[in-house]
Amino acid sequence: MSILIIPFAILTAVLWIWAFVDIIRSRFENSAIKGLWILLIFIFPVLGSLIYFQFGKKYIEKQRKFNPDFNRTS
């Protein structure tokens, strides 16, 4: 039984750290949303991380795409 606990604990820690780093590095539309996601993964590490990866990405600002031909006059 304890053989299964160790890999589960490692996977839980990796998932939690991955979610935390992703939240910190992402640019959210509102800084309060970032704080709420951090609070959620601290209170519920596994469930909060899974919810963040499922639903949290829609609150991140979309990156602007570079288009070199946009203002080109020919």
N, CA, C, O and CB atoms as a CASP TS submission, in Angstrom:
PFRMAT TS
TARGET T0000
AUTHOR 0000-0000-0000
METHOD Language model
MODEL 1
PARENT N/A
ATOM      1  N   MET     1       0.814  -1.194   0.000  1.00  0.00           N
ATOM      2  CA  MET     1       0.000   0.000   0.000  1.00  0.00           C
ATOM      3  C   MET     1       0.858   1.258   0.000  1.00  0.00           C
ATOM      4  O   MET     1       0.550   2.219  -0.706  1.00  0.00           O
ATOM      5  CB  MET     1      -0.926  -0.002   1.194  1.00  0.00           C
ATOM      6  N   SER     2       1.935   1.261   0.789  1.00  0.00           N
ATOM      7  CA  SER     2       2.787   2.447   0.849  1.00  0.00           C
ATOM      8  C   SER     2       3.568   2.643  -0.446  1.00  0.00           C
ATOM      9  O   SER     2       4.073   3.735  -0.708  1.00  0.00           O
ATOM     10  CB  SER     2       3.751   2.344   2.028  1.00  0.00           C
ATOM     11  N   ILE     3       3.669   1.596  -1.254  1.00  0.00           N
ATOM     12  CA  ILE     3       4.345   1.725  -2.546  1.00  0.00           C
ATOM     13  C   ILE     3       3.549   2.647  -3.460  1.00  0.00           C
ATOM     14  O   ILE     3       4.137   3.364  -4.269  1.00  0.00           O
ATOM     15  CB  ILE     3       4.534   0.340  -3.208  1.00  0.00           C
ATOM     16  N   LEU     4       2.243   2.642  -3.350  1.00  0.00           N
ATOM     17  CA  LEU     4       1.400   3.503  -4.175  1.00  0.00           C
ATOM     18  C   LEU     4       1.341   4.938  -3.665  1.00  0.00           C
ATOM     19  O   LEU     4       1.078   5.859  -4.439  1.00  0.00           O
ATOM     20  CB  LEU     4       0.009   2.937  -4.245  1.00  0.00           C
ATOM     21  N   ILE     5       1.579   5.134  -2.390  1.00  0.00           N
ATOM     22  CA  ILE     5       1.486   6.474  -1.815  1.00  0.00           C
ATOM     23  C   ILE     5       2.631   7.358  -2.292  1.00  0.00           C
ATOM     24  O   ILE     5       2.421   8.541  -2.559  1.00  0.00           O
ATOM     25  CB  ILE     5       1.482   6.399  -0.288  1.00  0.00           C
ATOM     26  N   ILE     6       3.819   6.816  -2.403  1.00  0.00           N
ATOM     27  CA  ILE     6       4.985   7.617  -2.796  1.00  0.00           C
ATOM     28  C   ILE     6       4.840   8.183  -4.208  1.00  0.00           C
ATOM     29  O   ILE     6       5.031   9.387  -4.376  1.00  0.00           O
ATOM     30  CB  ILE     6       6.254   6.773  -2.707  1.00  0.00           C
ATOM     31  N   PRO     7       4.516   7.391  -5.234  1.00  0.00           N
ATOM     32  CA  PRO     7       4.326   7.989  -6.566  1.00  0.00           C
ATOM     33  C   PRO     7       3.162   8.985  -6.609  1.00  0.00           C
ATOM     34  O   PRO     7       3.241   9.999  -7.303  1.00  0.00           O
ATOM     35  CB  PRO     7       4.088   6.891  -7.593  1.00  0.00           C
ATOM     36  N   PHE     8       2.092   8.701  -5.874  1.00  0.00           N
ATOM     37  CA  PHE     8       0.968   9.631  -5.835  1.00  0.00           C
ATOM     38  C   PHE     8       1.382  10.954  -5.205  1.00  0.00           C
ATOM     39  O   PHE     8       0.980  12.016  -5.681  1.00  0.00           O
ATOM     40  CB  PHE     8      -0.206   9.022  -5.064  1.00  0.00           C
ATOM     41  N   ALA     9       2.176  10.908  -4.148  1.00  0.00           N
ATOM     42  CA  ALA     9       2.647  12.135  -3.501  1.00  0.00           C
ATOM     43  C   ALA     9       3.564  12.920  -4.428  1.00  0.00           C
ATOM     44  O   ALA     9       3.497  14.149  -4.470  1.00  0.00           O
ATOM     45  CB  ALA     9       3.379  11.807  -2.193  1.00  0.00           C
ATOM     46  N   ILE    10       4.415  12.228  -5.168  1.00  0.00           N
ATOM     47  CA  ILE    10       5.312  12.905  -6.112  1.00  0.00           C
ATOM     48  C   ILE    10       4.512  13.542  -7.241  1.00  0.00           C
ATOM     49  O   ILE    10       4.769  14.689  -7.606  1.00  0.00           O
ATOM     50  CB  ILE    10       6.348  11.914  -6.686  1.00  0.00           C
ATOM     51  N   LEU    11       3.551  12.818  -7.794  1.00  0.00           N
ATOM     52  CA  LEU    11       2.716  13.373  -8.864  1.00  0.00           C
ATOM     53  C   LEU    11       1.891  14.563  -8.377  1.00  0.00           C
ATOM     54  O   LEU    11       1.693  15.530  -9.112  1.00  0.00           O
ATOM     55  CB  LEU    11       1.787  12.294  -9.422  1.00  0.00           C
ATOM     56  N   THR    12       1.419  14.489  -7.155  1.00  0.00           N
ATOM     57  CA  THR    12       0.666  15.600  -6.578  1.00  0.00           C
ATOM     58  C   THR    12       1.548  16.837  -6.443  1.00  0.00           C
ATOM     59  O   THR    12       1.129  17.944  -6.781  1.00  0.00           O
ATOM     60  CB  THR    12       0.089  15.207  -5.209  1.00  0.00           C
ATOM     61  N   ALA    13       2.763  16.647  -5.953  1.00  0.00           N
ATOM     62  CA  ALA    13       3.682  17.775  -5.796  1.00  0.00           C
ATOM     63  C   ALA    13       4.053  18.377  -7.142  1.00  0.00           C
ATOM     64  O   ALA    13       4.111  19.599  -7.278  1.00  0.00           O
ATOM     65  CB  ALA    13       4.943  17.335  -5.058  1.00  0.00           C
ATOM     66  N   VAL    14       4.303  17.538  -8.135  1.00  0.00           N
ATOM     67  CA  VAL    14       4.652  18.036  -9.473  1.00  0.00           C
ATOM     68  C   VAL    14       3.482  18.805 -10.077  1.00  0.00           C
ATOM     69  O   VAL    14       3.681  19.873 -10.657  1.00  0.00           O
ATOM     70  CB  VAL    14       5.057  16.868 -10.402  1.00  0.00           C
ATOM     71  N   LEU    15       2.284  18.285  -9.949  1.00  0.00           N
ATOM     72  CA  LEU    15       1.097  18.969 -10.475  1.00  0.00           C
ATOM     73  C   LEU    15       0.899  20.316  -9.795  1.00  0.00           C
ATOM     74  O   LEU    15       0.600  21.307 -10.461  1.00  0.00           O
ATOM     75  CB  LEU    15      -0.154  18.099 -10.288  1.00  0.00           C
ATOM     76  N   TRP    16       1.063  20.363  -8.482  1.00  0.00           N
ATOM     77  CA  TRP    16       0.883  21.594  -7.730  1.00  0.00           C
ATOM     78  C   TRP    16       1.937  22.632  -8.119  1.00  0.00           C
ATOM     79  O   TRP    16       1.608  23.797  -8.343  1.00  0.00           O
ATOM     80  CB  TRP    16       0.946  21.310  -6.229  1.00  0.00           C
ATOM     81  N   ILE    17       3.193  22.214  -8.199  1.00  0.00           N
ATOM     82  CA  ILE    17       4.269  23.144  -8.573  1.00  0.00           C
ATOM     83  C   ILE    17       4.075  23.636  -9.995  1.00  0.00           C
ATOM     84  O   ILE    17       4.273  24.819 -10.272  1.00  0.00           O
ATOM     85  CB  ILE    17       5.647  22.472  -8.429  1.00  0.00           C
ATOM     86  N   TRP    18       3.694  22.750 -10.898  1.00  0.00           N
ATOM     87  CA  TRP    18       3.460  23.123 -12.294  1.00  0.00           C
ATOM     88  C   TRP    18       2.341  24.171 -12.389  1.00  0.00           C
ATOM     89  O   TRP    18       2.473  25.154 -13.118  1.00  0.00           O
ATOM     90  CB  TRP    18       3.100  21.873 -13.135  1.00  0.00           C
ATOM     91  N   ALA    19       1.254  23.960 -11.662  1.00  0.00           N
ATOM     92  CA  ALA    19       0.145  24.921 -11.675  1.00  0.00           C
ATOM     93  C   ALA    19       0.582  26.253 -11.077  1.00  0.00           C
ATOM     94  O   ALA    19       0.258  27.309 -11.620  1.00  0.00           O
ATOM     95  CB  ALA    19      -1.066  24.363 -10.901  1.00  0.00           C
ATOM     96  N   PHE    20       1.311  26.216  -9.971  1.00  0.00           N
ATOM     97  CA  PHE    20       1.758  27.446  -9.322  1.00  0.00           C
ATOM     98  C   PHE    20       2.677  28.247 -10.238  1.00  0.00           C
ATOM     99  O   PHE    20       2.500  29.456 -10.382  1.00  0.00           O
ATOM    100  CB  PHE    20       2.475  27.126  -8.007  1.00  0.00           C
ATOM    101  N   VAL    21       3.643  27.597 -10.851  1.00  0.00           N
ATOM    102  CA  VAL    21       4.569  28.284 -11.758  1.00  0.00           C
ATOM    103  C   VAL    21       3.825  28.831 -12.971  1.00  0.00           C
ATOM    104  O   VAL    21       4.114  29.939 -13.422  1.00  0.00           O
ATOM    105  CB  VAL    21       5.695  27.330 -12.211  1.00  0.00           C
ATOM    106  N   ASP    22       2.880  28.079 -13.499  1.00  0.00           N
ATOM    107  CA  ASP    22       2.110  28.539 -14.650  1.00  0.00           C
ATOM    108  C   ASP    22       1.277  29.768 -14.300  1.00  0.00           C
ATOM    109  O   ASP    22       1.173  30.692 -15.106  1.00  0.00           O
ATOM    110  CB  ASP    22       1.205  27.419 -15.165  1.00  0.00           C
ATOM    111  N   ILE    23       0.691  29.789 -13.124  1.00  0.00           N
ATOM    112  CA  ILE    23      -0.092  30.952 -12.700  1.00  0.00           C
ATOM    113  C   ILE    23       0.810  32.168 -12.538  1.00  0.00           C
ATOM    114  O   ILE    23       0.456  33.261 -12.981  1.00  0.00           O
ATOM    115  CB  ILE    23      -0.835  30.658 -11.381  1.00  0.00           C
ATOM    116  N   ILE    24       1.957  31.996 -11.916  1.00  0.00           N
ATOM    117  CA  ILE    24       2.881  33.113 -11.691  1.00  0.00           C
ATOM    118  C   ILE    24       3.388  33.679 -13.015  1.00  0.00           C
ATOM    119  O   ILE    24       3.506  34.897 -13.148  1.00  0.00           O
ATOM    120  CB  ILE    24       4.067  32.664 -10.821  1.00  0.00           C
ATOM    121  N   ARG    25       3.688  32.839 -13.985  1.00  0.00           N
ATOM    122  CA  ARG    25       4.266  33.289 -15.253  1.00  0.00           C
ATOM    123  C   ARG    25       3.236  33.809 -16.246  1.00  0.00           C
ATOM    124  O   ARG    25       3.604  34.471 -17.216  1.00  0.00           O
ATOM    125  CB  ARG    25       5.029  32.168 -15.882  1.00  0.00           C
ATOM    126  N   SER    26       1.961  33.528 -16.030  1.00  0.00           N
ATOM    127  CA  SER    26       0.927  33.934 -16.980  1.00  0.00           C
ATOM    128  C   SER    26       0.488  35.372 -16.724  1.00  0.00           C
ATOM    129  O   SER    26       0.542  35.871 -15.600  1.00  0.00           O
ATOM    130  CB  SER    26      -0.280  32.989 -16.895  1.00  0.00           C
ATOM    131  N   ARG    27       0.055  36.018 -17.796  1.00  0.00           N
ATOM    132  CA  ARG    27      -0.471  37.383 -17.697  1.00  0.00           C
ATOM    133  C   ARG    27      -1.990  37.303 -17.733  1.00  0.00           C
ATOM    134  O   ARG    27      -2.587  37.049 -18.779  1.00  0.00           O
ATOM    135  CB  ARG    27       0.076  38.300 -18.853  1.00  0.00           C
ATOM    136  N   PHE    28      -2.598  37.521 -16.592  1.00  0.00           N
ATOM    137  CA  PHE    28      -4.049  37.466 -16.485  1.00  0.00           C
ATOM    138  C   PHE    28      -4.644  38.825 -16.825  1.00  0.00           C
ATOM    139  O   PHE    28      -3.978  39.854 -16.716  1.00  0.00           O
ATOM    140  CB  PHE    28      -4.478  37.025 -15.073  1.00  0.00           C
ATOM    141  N   GLU    29      -5.909  38.812 -17.237  1.00  0.00           N
ATOM    142  CA  GLU    29      -6.608  40.049 -17.549  1.00  0.00           C
ATOM    143  C   GLU    29      -6.761  40.919 -16.306  1.00  0.00           C
ATOM    144  O   GLU    29      -6.806  42.145 -16.408  1.00  0.00           O
ATOM    145  CB  GLU    29      -7.977  39.748 -18.154  1.00  0.00           C
ATOM    146  N   ASN    30      -6.841  40.299 -15.149  1.00  0.00           N
ATOM    147  CA  ASN    30      -7.047  41.002 -13.897  1.00  0.00           C
ATOM    148  C   ASN    30      -6.160  40.344 -12.841  1.00  0.00           C
ATOM    149  O   ASN    30      -6.122  39.117 -12.742  1.00  0.00           O
ATOM    150  CB  ASN    30      -8.556  40.983 -13.472  1.00  0.00           C
ATOM    151  N   SER    31      -5.448  41.149 -12.054  1.00  0.00           N
ATOM    152  CA  SER    31      -4.548  40.571 -11.055  1.00  0.00           C
ATOM    153  C   SER    31      -5.321  39.884  -9.928  1.00  0.00           C
ATOM    154  O   SER    31      -4.782  38.994  -9.270  1.00  0.00           O
ATOM    155  CB  SER    31      -3.640  41.654 -10.478  1.00  0.00           C
ATOM    156  N   ALA    32      -6.565  40.281  -9.697  1.00  0.00           N
ATOM    157  CA  ALA    32      -7.368  39.616  -8.663  1.00  0.00           C
ATOM    158  C   ALA    32      -7.657  38.168  -9.046  1.00  0.00           C
ATOM    159  O   ALA    32      -7.725  37.297  -8.179  1.00  0.00           O
ATOM    160  CB  ALA    32      -8.690  40.376  -8.434  1.00  0.00           C
ATOM    161  N   ILE    33      -7.825  37.912 -10.330  1.00  0.00           N
ATOM    162  CA  ILE    33      -8.067  36.541 -10.789  1.00  0.00           C
ATOM    163  C   ILE    33      -6.840  35.679 -10.519  1.00  0.00           C
ATOM    164  O   ILE    33      -6.964  34.523 -10.115  1.00  0.00           O
ATOM    165  CB  ILE    33      -8.423  36.518 -12.297  1.00  0.00           C
ATOM    166  N   LYS    34      -5.659  36.242 -10.743  1.00  0.00           N
ATOM    167  CA  LYS    34      -4.422  35.505 -10.453  1.00  0.00           C
ATOM    168  C   LYS    34      -4.359  35.141  -8.972  1.00  0.00           C
ATOM    169  O   LYS    34      -4.009  34.015  -8.619  1.00  0.00           O
ATOM    170  CB  LYS    34      -3.178  36.339 -10.855  1.00  0.00           C
ATOM    171  N   GLY    35      -4.696  36.087  -8.116  1.00  0.00           N
ATOM    172  CA  GLY    35      -4.703  35.825  -6.680  1.00  0.00           C
ATOM    173  C   GLY    35      -5.701  34.758  -6.276  1.00  0.00           C
ATOM    174  O   GLY    35      -5.423  33.934  -5.406  1.00  0.00           O
ATOM    175  N   LEU    36      -6.862  34.775  -6.908  1.00  0.00           N
ATOM    176  CA  LEU    36      -7.868  33.755  -6.603  1.00  0.00           C
ATOM    177  C   LEU    36      -7.416  32.368  -7.029  1.00  0.00           C
ATOM    178  O   LEU    36      -7.665  31.392  -6.321  1.00  0.00           O
ATOM    179  CB  LEU    36      -9.184  34.096  -7.280  1.00  0.00           C
ATOM    180  N   TRP    37      -6.751  32.266  -8.183  1.00  0.00           N
ATOM    181  CA  TRP    37      -6.248  30.956  -8.616  1.00  0.00           C
ATOM    182  C   TRP    37      -5.167  30.449  -7.664  1.00  0.00           C
ATOM    183  O   TRP    37      -5.140  29.265  -7.328  1.00  0.00           O
ATOM    184  CB  TRP    37      -5.692  31.038 -10.052  1.00  0.00           C
ATOM    185  N   ILE    38      -4.273  31.346  -7.228  1.00  0.00           N
ATOM    186  CA  ILE    38      -3.227  30.938  -6.281  1.00  0.00           C
ATOM    187  C   ILE    38      -3.860  30.469  -4.973  1.00  0.00           C
ATOM    188  O   ILE    38      -3.454  29.455  -4.405  1.00  0.00           O
ATOM    189  CB  ILE    38      -2.238  32.105  -6.015  1.00  0.00           C
ATOM    190  N   LEU    39      -4.854  31.213  -4.504  1.00  0.00           N
ATOM    191  CA  LEU    39      -5.550  30.825  -3.280  1.00  0.00           C
ATOM    192  C   LEU    39      -6.233  29.466  -3.439  1.00  0.00           C
ATOM    193  O   LEU    39      -6.200  28.638  -2.529  1.00  0.00           O
ATOM    194  CB  LEU    39      -6.582  31.891  -2.896  1.00  0.00           C
ATOM    195  N   LEU    40      -6.841  29.246  -4.582  1.00  0.00           N
ATOM    196  CA  LEU    40      -7.529  27.975  -4.832  1.00  0.00           C
ATOM    197  C   LEU    40      -6.563  26.795  -4.810  1.00  0.00           C
ATOM    198  O   LEU    40      -6.873  25.756  -4.226  1.00  0.00           O
ATOM    199  CB  LEU    40      -8.253  28.023  -6.175  1.00  0.00           C
ATOM    200  N   ILE    41      -5.385  26.943  -5.444  1.00  0.00           N
ATOM    201  CA  ILE    41      -4.466  25.799  -5.445  1.00  0.00           C
ATOM    202  C   ILE    41      -3.758  25.622  -4.107  1.00  0.00           C
ATOM    203  O   ILE    41      -3.257  24.535  -3.819  1.00  0.00           O
ATOM    204  CB  ILE    41      -3.435  25.963  -6.547  1.00  0.00           C
ATOM    205  N   PHE    42      -3.706  26.681  -3.274  1.00  0.00           N
ATOM    206  CA  PHE    42      -3.157  26.492  -1.933  1.00  0.00           C
ATOM    207  C   PHE    42      -4.154  25.791  -1.016  1.00  0.00           C
ATOM    208  O   PHE    42      -3.765  24.980  -0.175  1.00  0.00           O
ATOM    209  CB  PHE    42      -2.755  27.837  -1.333  1.00  0.00           C
ATOM    210  N   ILE    43      -5.433  26.100  -1.176  1.00  0.00           N
ATOM    211  CA  ILE    43      -6.443  25.478  -0.321  1.00  0.00           C
ATOM    212  C   ILE    43      -6.727  24.038  -0.754  1.00  0.00           C
ATOM    213  O   ILE    43      -6.811  23.136   0.080  1.00  0.00           O
ATOM    214  CB  ILE    43      -7.740  26.300  -0.346  1.00  0.00           C
ATOM    215  N   PHE    44      -6.873  23.831  -2.070  1.00  0.00           N
ATOM    216  CA  PHE    44      -7.147  22.501  -2.623  1.00  0.00           C
ATOM    217  C   PHE    44      -6.061  22.161  -3.644  1.00  0.00           C
ATOM    218  O   PHE    44      -6.268  22.376  -4.838  1.00  0.00           O
ATOM    219  CB  PHE    44      -8.570  22.443  -3.281  1.00  0.00           C
ATOM    220  N   PRO    45      -4.913  21.638  -3.212  1.00  0.00           N
ATOM    221  CA  PRO    45      -3.785  21.458  -4.136  1.00  0.00           C
ATOM    222  C   PRO    45      -4.096  20.617  -5.373  1.00  0.00           C
ATOM    223  O   PRO    45      -3.823  21.061  -6.488  1.00  0.00           O
ATOM    224  CB  PRO    45      -2.654  20.830  -3.407  1.00  0.00           C
ATOM    225  N   VAL    46      -4.643  19.452  -5.215  1.00  0.00           N
ATOM    226  CA  VAL    46      -4.875  18.580  -6.367  1.00  0.00           C
ATOM    227  C   VAL    46      -6.081  19.055  -7.168  1.00  0.00           C
ATOM    228  O   VAL    46      -5.982  19.278  -8.375  1.00  0.00           O
ATOM    229  CB  VAL    46      -5.080  17.126  -5.912  1.00  0.00           C
ATOM    230  N   LEU    47      -7.199  19.206  -6.510  1.00  0.00           N
ATOM    231  CA  LEU    47      -8.423  19.616  -7.199  1.00  0.00           C
ATOM    232  C   LEU    47      -8.286  21.025  -7.777  1.00  0.00           C
ATOM    233  O   LEU    47      -8.731  21.279  -8.896  1.00  0.00           O
ATOM    234  CB  LEU    47      -9.619  19.554  -6.240  1.00  0.00           C
ATOM    235  N   GLY    48      -7.679  21.935  -7.028  1.00  0.00           N
ATOM    236  CA  GLY    48      -7.492  23.298  -7.518  1.00  0.00           C
ATOM    237  C   GLY    48      -6.597  23.352  -8.743  1.00  0.00           C
ATOM    238  O   GLY    48      -6.861  24.118  -9.671  1.00  0.00           O
ATOM    239  N   SER    49      -5.544  22.549  -8.757  1.00  0.00           N
ATOM    240  CA  SER    49      -4.654  22.504  -9.920  1.00  0.00           C
ATOM    241  C   SER    49      -5.370  21.950 -11.140  1.00  0.00           C
ATOM    242  O   SER    49      -5.223  22.473 -12.245  1.00  0.00           O
ATOM    243  CB  SER    49      -3.417  21.660  -9.614  1.00  0.00           C
ATOM    244  N   LEU    50      -6.135  20.901 -10.942  1.00  0.00           N
ATOM    245  CA  LEU    50      -6.879  20.323 -12.066  1.00  0.00           C
ATOM    246  C   LEU    50      -7.929  21.297 -12.602  1.00  0.00           C
ATOM    247  O   LEU    50      -8.113  21.411 -13.813  1.00  0.00           O
ATOM    248  CB  LEU    50      -7.552  19.013 -11.639  1.00  0.00           C
ATOM    249  N   ILE    51      -8.610  21.991 -11.706  1.00  0.00           N
ATOM    250  CA  ILE    51      -9.601  22.984 -12.142  1.00  0.00           C
ATOM    251  C   ILE    51      -8.913  24.119 -12.885  1.00  0.00           C
ATOM    252  O   ILE    51      -9.429  24.598 -13.894  1.00  0.00           O
ATOM    253  CB  ILE    51     -10.393  23.539 -10.935  1.00  0.00           C
ATOM    254  N   TYR    52      -7.746  24.558 -12.396  1.00  0.00           N
ATOM    255  CA  TYR    52      -7.017  25.629 -13.081  1.00  0.00           C
ATOM    256  C   TYR    52      -6.643  25.216 -14.499  1.00  0.00           C
ATOM    257  O   TYR    52      -6.861  25.981 -15.438  1.00  0.00           O
ATOM    258  CB  TYR    52      -5.755  26.009 -12.295  1.00  0.00           C
ATOM    259  N   PHE    53      -6.087  24.028 -14.669  1.00  0.00           N
ATOM    260  CA  PHE    53      -5.673  23.606 -16.006  1.00  0.00           C
ATOM    261  C   PHE    53      -6.870  23.381 -16.928  1.00  0.00           C
ATOM    262  O   PHE    53      -6.734  23.472 -18.148  1.00  0.00           O
ATOM    263  CB  PHE    53      -4.843  22.332 -15.919  1.00  0.00           C
ATOM    264  N   GLN    54      -8.025  23.094 -16.366  1.00  0.00           N
ATOM    265  CA  GLN    54      -9.211  22.898 -17.193  1.00  0.00           C
ATOM    266  C   GLN    54      -9.877  24.221 -17.568  1.00  0.00           C
ATOM    267  O   GLN    54     -10.283  24.403 -18.715  1.00  0.00           O
ATOM    268  CB  GLN    54     -10.206  22.010 -16.468  1.00  0.00           C
ATOM    269  N   PHE    55      -9.993  25.150 -16.606  1.00  0.00           N
ATOM    270  CA  PHE    55     -10.787  26.359 -16.833  1.00  0.00           C
ATOM    271  C   PHE    55      -9.999  27.667 -16.746  1.00  0.00           C
ATOM    272  O   PHE    55     -10.479  28.694 -17.225  1.00  0.00           O
ATOM    273  CB  PHE    55     -11.898  26.401 -15.849  1.00  0.00           C
ATOM    274  N   GLY    56      -8.819  27.660 -16.156  1.00  0.00           N
ATOM    275  CA  GLY    56      -8.101  28.906 -15.895  1.00  0.00           C
ATOM    276  C   GLY    56      -7.489  29.570 -17.103  1.00  0.00           C
ATOM    277  O   GLY    56      -7.250  30.777 -17.081  1.00  0.00           O
ATOM    278  N   LYS    57      -7.229  28.828 -18.148  1.00  0.00           N
ATOM    279  CA  LYS    57      -6.550  29.382 -19.317  1.00  0.00           C
ATOM    280  C   LYS    57      -7.392  30.421 -20.055  1.00  0.00           C
ATOM    281  O   LYS    57      -6.842  31.243 -20.789  1.00  0.00           O
ATOM    282  CB  LYS    57      -6.178  28.270 -20.265  1.00  0.00           C
ATOM    283  N   LYS    58      -8.698  30.403 -19.879  1.00  0.00           N
ATOM    284  CA  LYS    58      -9.522  31.372 -20.603  1.00  0.00           C
ATOM    285  C   LYS    58      -9.431  32.768 -19.991  1.00  0.00           C
ATOM    286  O   LYS    58      -9.899  33.728 -20.604  1.00  0.00           O
ATOM    287  CB  LYS    58     -10.973  30.912 -20.625  1.00  0.00           C
ATOM    288  N   TYR    59      -8.847  32.910 -18.809  1.00  0.00           N
ATOM    289  CA  TYR    59      -8.687  34.213 -18.173  1.00  0.00           C
ATOM    290  C   TYR    59      -7.335  34.851 -18.473  1.00  0.00           C
ATOM    291  O   TYR    59      -7.064  35.964 -18.024  1.00  0.00           O
ATOM    292  CB  TYR    59      -8.863  34.079 -16.683  1.00  0.00           C
ATOM    293  N   ILE    60      -6.493  34.161 -19.220  1.00  0.00           N
ATOM    294  CA  ILE    60      -5.170  34.677 -19.558  1.00  0.00           C
ATOM    295  C   ILE    60      -5.279  35.530 -20.811  1.00  0.00           C
ATOM    296  O   ILE    60      -5.995  35.188 -21.752  1.00  0.00           O
ATOM    297  CB  ILE    60      -4.150  33.520 -19.763  1.00  0.00           C
ATOM    298  N   GLU    61      -4.551  36.656 -20.809  1.00  0.00           N
ATOM    299  CA  GLU    61      -4.566  37.534 -21.976  1.00  0.00           C
ATOM    300  C   GLU    61      -4.039  36.791 -23.192  1.00  0.00           C
ATOM    301  O   GLU    61      -3.096  36.007 -23.094  1.00  0.00           O
ATOM    302  CB  GLU    61      -3.733  38.803 -21.718  1.00  0.00           C
ATOM    303  N   LYS    62      -4.642  37.041 -24.312  1.00  0.00           N
ATOM    304  CA  LYS    62      -4.178  36.447 -25.565  1.00  0.00           C
ATOM    305  C   LYS    62      -2.930  37.193 -26.027  1.00  0.00           C
ATOM    306  O   LYS    62      -2.870  38.421 -25.972  1.00  0.00           O
ATOM    307  CB  LYS    62      -5.295  36.493 -26.662  1.00  0.00           C
ATOM    308  N   GLN    63      -1.945  36.441 -26.478  1.00  0.00           N
ATOM    309  CA  GLN    63      -0.732  37.072 -26.979  1.00  0.00           C
ATOM    310  C   GLN    63      -0.993  37.665 -28.346  1.00  0.00           C
ATOM    311  O   GLN    63      -1.682  37.078 -29.182  1.00  0.00           O
ATOM    312  CB  GLN    63       0.427  36.066 -27.040  1.00  0.00           C
ATOM    313  N   ARG    64      -0.432  38.833 -28.554  1.00  0.00           N
ATOM    314  CA  ARG    64      -0.586  39.486 -29.839  1.00  0.00           C
ATOM    315  C   ARG    64       0.355  38.839 -30.840  1.00  0.00           C
ATOM    316  O   ARG    64       1.494  38.504 -30.514  1.00  0.00           O
ATOM    317  CB  ARG    64      -0.318  41.001 -29.728  1.00  0.00           C
ATOM    318  N   LYS    65      -0.124  38.672 -32.039  1.00  0.00           N
ATOM    319  CA  LYS    65       0.689  38.061 -33.084  1.00  0.00           C
ATOM    320  C   LYS    65       1.363  39.150 -33.900  1.00  0.00           C
ATOM    321  O   LYS    65       0.763  40.184 -34.196  1.00  0.00           O
ATOM    322  CB  LYS    65      -0.167  37.149 -33.993  1.00  0.00           C
ATOM    323  N   PHE    66       2.582  38.913 -34.250  1.00  0.00           N
ATOM    324  CA  PHE    66       3.346  39.851 -35.052  1.00  0.00           C
ATOM    325  C   PHE    66       3.048  39.597 -36.520  1.00  0.00           C
ATOM    326  O   PHE    66       3.138  38.468 -37.001  1.00  0.00           O
ATOM    327  CB  PHE    66       4.861  39.728 -34.765  1.00  0.00           C
ATOM    328  N   ASN    67       2.694  40.657 -37.218  1.00  0.00           N
ATOM    329  CA  ASN    67       2.405  40.561 -38.641  1.00  0.00           C
ATOM    330  C   ASN    67       3.215  41.642 -39.349  1.00  0.00           C
ATOM    331  O   ASN    67       2.807  42.803 -39.346  1.00  0.00           O
ATOM    332  CB  ASN    67       0.868  40.713 -38.929  1.00  0.00           C
ATOM    333  N   PRO    68       4.347  41.297 -39.953  1.00  0.00           N
ATOM    334  CA  PRO    68       5.204  42.316 -40.564  1.00  0.00           C
ATOM    335  C   PRO    68       4.574  42.993 -41.777  1.00  0.00           C
ATOM    336  O   PRO    68       5.005  44.082 -42.155  1.00  0.00           O
ATOM    337  CB  PRO    68       6.512  41.699 -40.968  1.00  0.00           C
ATOM    338  N   ASP    69       3.575  42.387 -42.392  1.00  0.00           N
ATOM    339  CA  ASP    69       2.956  42.972 -43.579  1.00  0.00           C
ATOM    340  C   ASP    69       1.766  43.869 -43.256  1.00  0.00           C
ATOM    341  O   ASP    69       1.098  44.339 -44.177  1.00  0.00           O
ATOM    342  CB  ASP    69       2.517  41.879 -44.512  1.00  0.00           C
ATOM    343  N   PHE    70       1.483  44.117 -42.014  1.00  0.00           N
ATOM    344  CA  PHE    70       0.279  44.846 -41.644  1.00  0.00           C
ATOM    345  C   PHE    70       0.282  46.283 -42.169  1.00  0.00           C
ATOM    346  O   PHE    70      -0.702  46.712 -42.771  1.00  0.00           O
ATOM    347  CB  PHE    70       0.127  44.851 -40.141  1.00  0.00           C
ATOM    348  N   ASN    71       1.356  47.028 -41.956  1.00  0.00           N
ATOM    349  CA  ASN    71       1.409  48.432 -42.365  1.00  0.00           C
ATOM    350  C   ASN    71       2.236  48.649 -43.624  1.00  0.00           C
ATOM    351  O   ASN    71       2.600  49.782 -43.937  1.00  0.00           O
ATOM    352  CB  ASN    71       1.969  49.272 -41.246  1.00  0.00           C
ATOM    353  N   ARG    72       2.522  47.628 -44.314  1.00  0.00           N
ATOM    354  CA  ARG    72       3.361  47.759 -45.495  1.00  0.00           C
ATOM    355  C   ARG    72       2.558  48.399 -46.623  1.00  0.00           C
ATOM    356  O   ARG    72       1.459  47.957 -46.956  1.00  0.00           O
ATOM    357  CB  ARG    72       3.917  46.385 -45.931  1.00  0.00           C
ATOM    358  N   THR    73       3.128  49.434 -47.192  1.00  0.00           N
ATOM    359  CA  THR    73       2.504  50.073 -48.360  1.00  0.00           C
ATOM    360  C   THR    73       3.317  49.702 -49.583  1.00  0.00           C
ATOM    361  O   THR    73       4.544  49.802 -49.576  1.00  0.00           O
ATOM    362  CB  THR    73       2.417  51.635 -48.195  1.00  0.00           C
ATOM    363  N   SER    74       2.638  49.275 -50.627  1.00  0.00           N
ATOM    364  CA  SER    74       3.386  48.875 -51.811  1.00  0.00           C
ATOM    365  C   SER    74       3.099  49.753 -52.988  1.00  0.00           C
ATOM    366  O   SER    74       3.656  49.542 -54.065  1.00  0.00           O
ATOM    367  CB  SER    74       3.086  47.462 -52.163  1.00  0.00           C
TER
END
